[in-house]
Amino acid sequence: MHLVPDRGTAGDMEEPLAGGNMAGEVRRVGNTVRRRARPWTPAVHRLLRHLEQLGFGGAPRALGIDAREREILTYIPGRVVHPNVLDDSELARVARLIRDYHVAVASFVPPPDAQWHTDGRDPSNVEEIICHNDLAPWNLIATDEQWVFIDWDLAAPGRRLWDLALPACSFVPLLPEHTKVMPRYRVFCDAYGLSAADQYRLLDLVVERTRRMRNVLLDNANHEPYASLVRDGHAETWRHAAQHVEQNIALWRRHLASGL
């Protein structure tokens, strides 16, 4: 990782930012964000630079590492979409943004020594693309000009459908408190461009993905930040989500087949 000059301007103060559940301390300095660099940071920065070169606007820019060994990313002003539920046109926009990412990342060749985070990694060991692995409303920043996904730390090789499973669950959303979701599921899948067969297959991966969200928390519950997340009920939330999809998957597939 190469050190770069500080991208803030003279007199910029460090402002603490809400860093989500896993990011640790996150600070804003001028028009940049600073977070502690991790073993996977070099590979993630290579990925972000590839996206920048292709003109993909749905990700922050990687600017290097500062003198305190923190990664430097562009600060994205705007609102976090969570906990709002998007309307159908916005849901379609998210699906198209994810599709554009998958198209752009398809040409990315990771360095042979790349290290990737394992928490969200596709367990199939299929390396179709580099998945974001946390495409969800809590990582989507909406601005007047563009929508940007942040928190790329969980990026790792996997299947395209695996990367779609979490956003299908969280944006549609396929959660216990929501009903009559198949029309919105179709909006999401059709905007992305999924075949009918993949729309069926994706539901299985939503079950697998939500189970993995729960298991990662429980498997690491002896240390932070996982312990706090388990105490706050996140593991139970994902257990209920997986059960909900399992209980409804046959009905939802009948709706897909009938066009409802």
N, C-alpha and C positions, 0 to 999 in steps of 0.2 A: 504494500500500500504506500503510495507516494504522498508526501506532505505537500500541502499547497498553502499559499498565503491566506490569511483570514479574509473571507469574502464580505464581512461586515464593514461598515464605515466607522470612522473615528467617533467615539461616543456612544456606539450601539450598546444597549444594555441587554443582558441575557434574561429572557422572559421564559419562565417555566410554561410548558404546554402539557395538556392532557395527552399522555402517550399511549393510551389504550391499556390493555391488560398485561401485555407481555414486553413492551418496548423498554421498560426502565425509564430512567430520567431522560426527558426530551426537552430541549431548550431552543427558543428562537433567538437568533442573533441577526438583526437586520432583516434581510430577505432570505435568510438561510435557516435551516433546522440542523441541530447538532445532537447526535446520539452516540453512545459508546460503540466503537467498532467491534465487530465479532469475527469469529473465524470465517464466516460465510460472506462477510462484507465485500471482499475483493470480487468474488464471483457475481454478487448482486450488482455491484457497480458496473461490471463489464456488461451485464444484461441491460441495465438502464442506459448505458451509453449506446448500446446497439439500437435500442428503441428510439433514442434521440436522433441517431443518424438516419433512421428511416422516417423521421417526422411523426412518430406516434406521440400524440399529445395527452394520453391518459395516464402518464406516470411522471413523478418528479424527476429532476435531473440530478445526477451524481456529480458532485464538484470536488471530491477528494477527501482527504483526512487532515484535520487541523493539528496544531502543535500539542493538543491534549489527547491525541489519538481518538478523536471522535469523528465519525463520518459527517460529511457536509452534504446536505441535500437542499434543493430549492424549497423555499417556504411557499405553500399553496394557500392563498387566502380563500375563504369561502365557508360554507356550512357543511357539517357532517350530516349525511342523509339520515343515519340512525337517530331516533327511533321511528322516523316517519315511514309510512308505506307509500311507495310511488304509485302514481296513476298509470294507466295502461301505456300511454305514450312514453312516459318516463321509463317504465319497465322495458319497453322495446329498445329505448336508447341505451340502457345498461347492457342489454344483450348484444347490441351491435358494437358497443365499446369493447366488450369481452372478445367478441369475434375478431375485431380489428387487432386486439392484442395478440390473439392466437395466430393470426396471419403474419404479423410482424415478427413474432418470436420464432416462427418456424425456420427462419434462416439463421438463427443465432447458433453459433458453435461454441460451446463452453470450453474454457481452457482445460487441458487434461488433468490439472491438479485442482480443479474447482472443488470447493467444499460447500455443501448445502445443508441447511437446517433440516432436521428430521421430523419435527412435530407434525407437519401437515403433509408429509411426503406420501405419494401414492404407493401403497403396499404391493402393487402388482409387479414392480420393478420394470415396467414398460417405460421407455424413455422417448415418448412421442414428441413432447415439447418441454420447455421449462414452464411449469405451472406457477402461478402466483400463490395459490393454495390458501388465500384468505380474502377472496373477492366477496365482500359482504358490505352491508350498509354502513357498518362502523368504520370501514376503510375507504369510503367514497366521499370525496370532497366535491361539492357542487359550486361552481363559480358562474358568473355571467357568461364567460367566454367558453368554458369547457368543463368537463367532468374528469376528475383525476383520482385514480386509485393510489393510495399510499400504503405504507408498511409492507415492503417487499421482502422482509426478512425470511419469510417461510418459503420463498421460491425454491423449487427443486424439480428435478425431472419427473415426468408422469404422463398420464393420458389426458387428452383434451377433455373427455367427458368427466374425468375425476375433478378437473379444475372447474367444471360447470356445476358440479353437484352442490357445493356450498352456496353459490349464488342462487341456484334454483330454489334451495330451501329457504334462504334468508331474504331474497327479494320478492319472490312470488306472493307471500311466503307459504311454504308447506309446513305450517306449525299448528299445534293443537287449537289455538284460539281463532283460527281462520277457517272459513267454510267456503264451499263453491269455488275452489281454487283452480279447477281444470281450465276454465277459459283463460285465466291469467298465465297458467303454465304453458298453454298453447301460444299465447302472445310472446312469452319469453323464448320458447324454443323456435318458433317460426322466425322471429326477428334475428336470432342467431343463425338460423339456416339448418337446423337439425332435421334429419330424415325421420320418418315415422318410426322406423326401427330404433333409432337412437333416442327418440323421445321415450319409448318404452324402457330401454336399457338404462337411461339416466335415472329413473326412479329407483332402480336397484342400487345405484351408486349413491343416491341421497341417503339411503339407509346405511350403507357402509361408511359414508363420510361422517354422518352424525354420530354413529357409534365410535368412530375414531376420535372425534372431538371429545367425547366423554372419556374414553380410555386413556388418552394422553394426559388428561387432568388427573385421573385416579392413579395412573402408573407413576406420576411424579409428585404425588400429594404430600410427600415428606419434606418438600422444600419449596421455597417461594420462587415465583409468584403463584405457582399452582395450588399451594395449600390454601391461600386466601380465596382463590377462585372456587375451589371445592367448598369451602365454608360458606361462600356467598351464594351457593346453589347452582353454579354453572354446570357442573357435572349432571345434576338432576335435570336441568333444562334440556340438555342434549339427550339424556336417556328418554325423556318424554317425547322429544322430537322424533327420535328413531322409532319408538313404539307407534307414534301417530302415523308415520309413513307406512310402516309395516301393516298396520291395521286397515289402512285405506288403499293400499296399492292395487288390489284387485278391482275395487270400485273405480279408481281413477283410470285404470287401463280400459275398463269398459266404456268410460266416458270418452277416452281418446279414440277408441275404435268406432264409437257412434258419432263422433264429431261434436259432442256437447261441450 
